[in-house]
């Protein structure tokens, strides 16, 4: 059921290309409304380890897709692939590097609910003959690699490598409002031998600066944007605070601490964090997040989520993320989220136990709705400023 529209129009000014994003119902909201969330969480537990796997191209030929938390994705934009264009709703995801969409050859039920690409209808389509396998926590998405023209925001990216799915795991994508993913992480995370979309935009001279930026609207369905090749200063106040990328794989940085009322409650002595538009919540190690849930008075519900008294959004103090010596407060009104029927939920979630992740975090949309974020590939740094 198409109960929303994703705008495809863009503003092109002074080499800055702005793509509208629309906030839509997440899979979590859809499953919650259908009373199927508990079963889904039990069968598909989140595991932060996928974000920190160093070797993504394994001997088995399986690529571990880093964007794991599809459950809470809520911002989609429109792109087209092929000649003439075939449109798709995609997540612009800083936690992965590949572009993929469903194909007409996909046999999974999930593909029946989404736009699918038909290679026969495109005069610029070229197949590689190379199979691909993207490993999710809930199964493997199998497909093949192809090349075609990708368009968005007036940009025309020719001969772009992208994946076409043949099978999608279980019921994993059936409740997703988006069709596919457009990854914006570093090329070291992409399928071997391919060039990600952003790198092609730069190599083909389509953008004037080697950077992109996100503004995520706090409440409205419309108003969110991703911009390429420049920064629109009207979306933030004050100065951008620049933080060096600590590892050129994800958009990863070093975080100093997480505190409340001046006391450190997590990341004591420093930790690593990923700035990720492909994750909605604030994700951290299980034992640490459990302690935070207790501090904010969150209790686990029958569905496995953490429920909080809605009045706490007006009384609990800020939780402060300190990065490169700068404090970034997240107020209770941001980390407590109101759901349907007046129930409120914690904006924190557990990563799942793994020796790979230690005290590492993912700062998702709960954080990014507060802070305008610039991803600067030329200088390998992240810029943060208070969003307006």
C-alpha positions as CSV (number, residue, x, y, z in Angstrom):
1,X,0.0,0.0,0.0
2,X,1.5,3.3,-1.1
3,X,0.5,5.7,1.6
4,X,3.3,8.1,1.0
5,X,5.1,9.9,-1.8
6,X,8.8,10.4,-2.1
7,X,9.7,13.6,-3.8
8,X,12.1,13.3,-6.7
9,X,12.6,17.0,-7.4
10,X,15.9,18.6,-6.3
11,X,17.4,22.0,-5.9
12,X,20.6,22.5,-8.0
13,X,22.5,25.7,-7.1
14,X,26.2,26.5,-7.3
15,X,27.2,22.9,-7.8
16,X,25.3,21.8,-4.7
17,X,22.9,19.0,-5.4
18,X,20.2,18.5,-2.7
19,X,18.1,15.3,-2.7
20,X,14.8,15.3,-0.7
21,X,14.3,12.5,1.8
22,X,11.0,11.5,3.2
23,X,10.5,10.1,6.7
24,X,8.3,7.0,6.5
25,X,7.1,4.2,8.7
26,X,10.0,1.9,9.7
27,X,9.8,-1.9,9.7
28,X,9.6,-1.8,13.5
29,X,6.5,0.4,13.4
30,X,4.9,-1.8,10.7
31,X,5.6,-5.0,12.7
32,X,4.5,-3.4,16.0
33,X,1.2,-2.4,14.4
34,X,0.7,-6.0,13.2
35,X,1.8,-7.4,16.6
36,X,4.6,-9.4,14.9
37,X,7.5,-7.5,16.4
38,X,8.2,-10.0,19.2
39,X,8.6,-12.9,16.8
40,X,10.8,-10.9,14.4
41,X,13.2,-9.7,17.2
42,X,13.5,-13.3,18.5
43,X,14.4,-14.6,15.0
44,X,16.6,-11.7,13.9
45,X,18.5,-10.3,16.9
46,X,20.7,-7.3,16.1
47,X,24.5,-7.8,16.2
48,X,26.8,-4.8,16.1
49,X,29.6,-7.1,15.1
50,X,28.6,-6.6,11.4
51,X,29.7,-3.0,11.7
52,X,33.2,-3.9,12.8
53,X,34.2,-6.9,10.7
54,X,37.6,-6.1,9.3
55,X,37.5,-8.6,6.5
56,X,34.5,-8.1,4.4
57,X,35.4,-10.2,1.4
58,X,35.8,-13.7,2.8
59,X,37.2,-16.9,1.2
60,X,33.7,-18.2,0.8
61,X,32.8,-15.4,-1.5
62,X,30.2,-14.0,0.9
63,X,30.2,-10.2,1.6
64,X,29.0,-9.2,5.0
65,X,26.6,-6.4,4.5
66,X,27.4,-3.8,7.2
67,X,24.0,-2.1,7.3
68,X,22.4,-4.5,9.6
69,X,19.6,-2.6,11.4
70,X,16.9,-2.4,8.7
71,X,14.3,-2.6,11.4
72,X,14.4,1.2,12.2
73,X,15.2,2.8,8.9
74,X,12.9,5.7,8.3
75,X,14.4,8.1,5.6
76,X,14.1,7.3,1.9
77,X,14.9,9.1,-1.3
78,X,14.3,8.4,-5.0
79,X,16.8,7.4,-7.6
80,X,16.4,5.9,-11.1
81,X,18.4,3.3,-12.9
82,X,18.5,2.5,-16.6
83,X,17.4,4.1,-19.9
84,X,14.6,5.0,-19.8
85,X,14.7,5.5,-16.0
86,X,13.2,3.0,-13.6
87,X,12.5,4.5,-10.2
88,X,13.4,3.1,-6.7
89,X,13.0,4.2,-3.1
90,X,16.4,3.7,-1.4
91,X,18.1,4.4,1.9
92,X,21.1,6.7,1.5
93,X,23.3,4.7,3.9
94,X,26.6,5.8,5.3
95,X,27.0,2.4,6.9
96,X,27.5,0.5,3.6
97,X,29.1,1.1,0.2
98,X,27.1,-0.8,-2.4
99,X,24.0,0.0,-4.4
100,X,21.5,-2.7,-4.9
101,X,17.8,-3.1,-5.8
102,X,15.4,-6.0,-6.4
103,X,15.2,-7.5,-9.9
104,X,12.3,-8.9,-11.9
105,X,14.0,-12.3,-11.5
106,X,13.7,-12.3,-7.7
107,X,11.6,-15.2,-6.5
108,X,11.2,-14.1,-2.9
109,X,7.8,-12.8,-1.6
110,X,9.5,-9.6,-0.4
111,X,10.2,-8.6,-4.0
112,X,6.5,-8.8,-4.9
113,X,6.0,-5.8,-2.6
114,X,8.7,-3.6,-4.1
115,X,9.7,-1.9,-7.3
116,X,11.9,-4.3,-9.3
117,X,14.4,-3.5,-12.1
118,X,13.8,-5.0,-15.5
119,X,17.1,-5.2,-17.5
120,X,15.3,-5.8,-20.8
121,X,13.8,-2.3,-20.7
122,X,17.1,-0.5,-20.4
123,X,19.2,0.3,-23.4
124,X,22.3,1.1,-21.2
125,X,22.2,-2.1,-19.1
126,X,25.3,-4.3,-19.0
127,X,25.5,-7.5,-17.1
128,X,28.8,-8.7,-15.5
129,X,27.8,-12.3,-15.0
130,X,29.3,-12.2,-11.5
131,X,27.1,-13.6,-8.7
132,X,27.0,-11.7,-5.4
133,X,25.9,-12.8,-1.9
134,X,25.2,-10.2,0.8
135,X,25.2,-11.8,4.2
136,X,22.7,-10.4,6.7
137,X,22.1,-11.5,10.2
138,X,18.8,-13.1,9.0
139,X,20.0,-14.8,5.9
140,X,21.8,-14.2,2.6
141,X,20.6,-12.0,-0.2
142,X,21.7,-13.6,-3.5
143,X,21.9,-11.9,-6.8
144,X,24.2,-10.7,-9.6
145,X,26.3,-7.7,-10.4
146,X,25.4,-5.4,-13.3
147,X,26.2,-1.9,-14.7
148,X,23.8,0.9,-15.8
149,X,23.1,4.6,-15.6
150,X,22.0,5.9,-12.2
151,X,20.3,9.2,-11.9
152,X,19.3,11.3,-8.9
153,X,19.2,15.0,-8.2
154,X,20.1,15.9,-11.8
155,X,23.3,13.8,-11.5
156,X,23.8,11.2,-14.2
157,X,26.2,8.5,-13.1
158,X,27.1,6.3,-16.1
159,X,28.2,2.7,-16.0
160,X,27.6,2.4,-12.3
161,X,28.0,-1.1,-10.7
162,X,25.0,-2.2,-8.7
163,X,23.5,-5.4,-7.4
164,X,20.3,-7.0,-8.5
165,X,18.6,-9.4,-6.1
166,X,17.4,-12.9,-7.1
167,X,16.5,-14.0,-3.5
168,X,16.0,-12.0,-0.4
169,X,16.1,-13.6,3.1
170,X,12.9,-14.9,4.6
171,X,10.4,-12.2,5.6
172,X,13.3,-9.8,6.3
173,X,12.3,-7.2,3.6
174,X,8.6,-7.8,3.4
175,X,7.8,-5.0,5.8
176,X,10.4,-2.5,4.5
177,X,9.0,0.6,2.8
178,X,12.2,1.1,0.8
179,X,13.3,-1.0,-2.3
180,X,17.0,-1.0,-2.0
181,X,20.2,0.6,-0.6
182,X,22.6,3.3,-1.8
183,X,25.8,3.0,0.3
184,X,28.0,6.0,1.0
185,X,30.7,4.5,3.2
186,X,34.4,4.1,2.0
187,X,35.2,2.1,-1.1
188,X,37.2,-0.4,1.0
189,X,33.8,-1.6,2.2
190,X,32.4,-2.2,-1.3
191,X,32.2,-5.4,-3.3
192,X,35.7,-6.2,-4.6
193,X,36.5,-4.6,-8.0
194,X,33.6,-2.2,-8.0
195,X,33.5,1.6,-7.6
196,X,30.7,3.0,-5.2
197,X,28.3,5.6,-6.4
198,X,29.9,8.6,-4.5
199,X,33.3,7.8,-5.9
200,X,31.9,7.6,-9.4
201,X,30.3,11.0,-9.0
202,X,33.6,12.5,-8.1
203,X,35.6,10.7,-10.8
204,X,33.1,11.7,-13.5
205,X,33.4,15.4,-12.4
206,X,29.7,15.6,-11.4
207,X,30.3,17.3,-8.0
208,X,32.6,20.2,-7.2
209,X,33.6,19.1,-3.7
210,X,34.4,15.6,-2.5
211,X,31.8,15.6,0.3
212,X,28.2,15.1,1.1
213,X,26.0,16.0,4.1
214,X,22.8,15.0,5.8
215,X,20.0,17.0,7.5
216,X,17.3,14.8,9.1
217,X,14.0,16.4,10.1
218,X,13.0,15.9,13.7
219,X,9.3,15.4,13.2
220,X,8.0,16.2,9.8
221,X,7.7,13.6,7.1
222,X,9.2,16.1,4.6
223,X,12.2,18.4,5.0
224,X,15.1,15.9,5.3
225,X,17.8,16.1,2.7
226,X,21.1,14.6,1.6
227,X,23.3,17.0,-0.3
228,X,26.3,16.3,-2.6
229,X,29.2,18.4,-3.6
230,X,28.7,21.2,-1.1
231,X,27.1,22.3,2.2
232,X,24.0,24.5,2.6
233,X,24.7,26.5,5.7
234,X,21.0,27.3,6.3
235,X,20.5,23.8,7.8
236,X,22.7,24.4,10.9
237,X,23.7,27.0,13.3
238,X,27.2,27.9,14.6
239,X,30.4,26.4,13.3
240,X,31.1,22.9,12.0
241,X,33.2,21.0,14.5
242,X,35.6,18.7,12.5
243,X,36.5,15.2,13.7
244,X,39.1,13.0,12.0
245,X,37.9,9.6,10.7
246,X,39.7,7.0,12.8
247,X,39.3,4.2,10.3
248,X,38.6,4.5,6.6
249,X,36.0,1.8,6.3
250,X,32.9,3.1,7.9
251,X,32.5,6.8,8.9
252,X,34.2,5.9,12.2
253,X,35.6,8.3,14.8
254,X,37.0,8.3,18.3
255,X,34.5,9.2,21.1
256,X,35.7,10.5,24.5
257,X,32.8,9.5,26.7
258,X,29.0,9.3,27.3
259,X,27.8,11.0,30.4
260,X,24.7,12.2,32.3
261,X,24.7,14.9,35.0
262,X,28.5,15.1,34.7
263,X,29.1,11.5,35.4
264,X,30.4,9.0,32.8
265,X,27.9,6.3,32.2
266,X,29.5,4.7,29.1
267,X,32.6,4.9,26.9
268,X,34.7,5.5,30.0
269,X,38.3,6.3,28.8
270,X,37.2,6.5,25.1
271,X,35.7,4.2,22.5
272,X,35.0,4.0,18.8
273,X,31.7,5.2,17.2
274,X,30.2,5.0,13.7
275,X,28.1,7.8,12.4
276,X,25.5,5.9,10.5
277,X,22.4,7.1,8.6
278,X,21.6,3.4,8.1
279,X,20.7,2.9,11.8
280,X,17.9,4.8,13.5
281,X,18.7,4.2,17.2
282,X,21.8,4.7,19.5
283,X,23.4,1.2,19.5
284,X,25.9,0.1,22.1
285,X,27.3,-3.0,23.9
286,X,24.6,-5.0,25.6
287,X,25.7,-4.6,29.2
288,X,26.3,-0.9,28.9
289,X,23.0,-0.2,27.2
290,X,21.2,-2.3,29.8
291,X,22.7,0.0,32.5
292,X,21.5,3.0,30.6
293,X,18.0,1.5,30.3
294,X,17.9,1.1,34.1
295,X,19.1,4.7,34.6
296,X,16.3,6.1,32.4
297,X,13.7,3.8,33.9
298,X,13.1,1.7,30.8
299,X,11.6,-1.7,31.2
300,X,11.6,-4.5,28.7
301,X,8.1,-5.2,27.2
302,X,6.8,-8.6,26.1
303,X,7.9,-7.7,22.5
304,X,11.5,-7.3,23.7
305,X,11.6,-3.5,23.4
306,X,12.3,-1.1,26.2
307,X,9.3,1.0,27.3
308,X,9.6,4.3,29.2
309,X,7.1,6.5,31.0
310,X,6.3,9.2,28.5
311,X,6.5,11.8,31.2
312,X,10.2,11.0,31.6
313,X,10.8,12.8,28.3
314,X,10.2,16.1,30.2
315,X,12.1,15.2,33.4
316,X,15.2,13.1,32.6
317,X,18.5,15.0,32.0
318,X,20.5,15.1,28.7
319,X,22.8,12.3,27.8
320,X,26.0,13.9,26.5
321,X,28.2,12.4,23.8
322,X,31.6,14.0,24.0
323,X,33.6,13.8,20.7
324,X,37.0,15.3,20.1
325,X,36.5,17.5,23.3
326,X,33.1,18.8,22.2
327,X,29.9,18.0,24.0
328,X,26.9,16.9,22.0
329,X,23.8,16.7,24.3
330,X,21.0,14.4,23.4
331,X,17.9,15.5,25.4
332,X,15.4,13.0,26.8
333,X,12.8,14.2,24.3
334,X,15.1,12.8,21.6
335,X,16.2,9.5,23.2
336,X,12.6,8.7,24.3
337,X,10.4,8.2,21.3
338,X,6.6,8.1,21.4
339,X,4.9,5.3,19.5
340,X,1.3,4.5,18.7
341,X,-1.3,4.5,21.4
342,X,0.7,6.8,23.7
343,X,3.5,4.2,24.4
344,X,7.0,5.6,24.6
345,X,10.2,3.7,23.8
346,X,13.9,4.0,24.6
347,X,16.1,5.3,21.8
348,X,18.9,3.0,22.9
349,X,19.3,-0.6,21.7
350,X,21.8,-3.4,22.4
351,X,24.3,-4.5,19.9
352,X,24.4,-8.2,20.9
353,X,27.4,-9.7,22.6
354,X,30.5,-10.0,20.6
355,X,34.2,-9.9,21.3
356,X,34.7,-7.9,18.1
357,X,32.9,-4.8,19.2
358,X,34.2,-4.2,22.8
359,X,32.9,-0.8,23.8
360,X,32.0,0.5,20.3
361,X,28.9,2.4,19.4
362,X,26.7,3.3,16.4
363,X,25.2,6.9,16.5
364,X,22.1,6.6,14.3
365,X,19.2,8.9,13.5
366,X,18.4,9.7,17.2
367,X,21.7,11.6,17.2
368,X,21.7,12.8,13.5
369,X,18.3,14.5,13.9
370,X,20.0,16.8,16.3
371,X,23.3,17.4,14.5
372,X,23.8,18.3,10.9
373,X,26.6,16.1,9.6
374,X,29.1,16.6,6.8
375,X,31.1,13.6,5.5
376,X,34.3,14.9,3.9
377,X,36.1,12.3,1.9
378,X,38.8,14.7,0.6
379,X,40.1,15.4,4.2
380,X,38.8,12.2,5.8
381,X,36.8,14.0,8.5
382,X,33.3,14.4,9.8
383,X,31.8,17.8,10.5
384,X,29.1,18.2,13.2
385,X,26.9,21.2,14.0
386,X,23.6,21.9,15.7
387,X,20.8,21.3,13.2
388,X,18.2,24.0,12.9
